[in-house]
Amino acid sequence: MSQRELVVLTDASLITCVVQRGKADDVISAARGAGAQGATAYYGRGTGVRERLGILGLTVEAEKEVITIIVANDQLDHVFEKMYLAGELDLPGMGVIYVTRLDKVATYVPEDVLQKLS
């Protein structure tokens, strides 16, 4: 039986991007093209200024897609920029993107990658 060990990475950040429904696939494709390994996407519903803009004061549903991606800090700026542009976040009301620095990330890391890191 092989010994299990914990591999902790300390140079990673979490990119969270909230976009209009239907834009997540474009944002994920851009992130993967920029070097991200994978992404998690899910639906969300928000509230805010737009909810009061409906006809006759009726509320407008603000359905969004939320994408989260963990990237190495040396990839962060490049992936962030590509996601921003793909989500058209430079246009009003299209969404938001932000970064959270991570103290620890633990996942499976292949043996050959571990050897390169040490």
Secondary structure, 3 states (H helix, E strand, C coil): CCCCCCCEECCEEEEEEEEECCCHHHHHHHHHHCCCCCCEEEEEEECCHHHHCCHHHCCCCEEEEEEEEEEECCCHHHHHHHHHHHCCCCCCCCEEEEEEEECCEECCCCHHHHHHHC
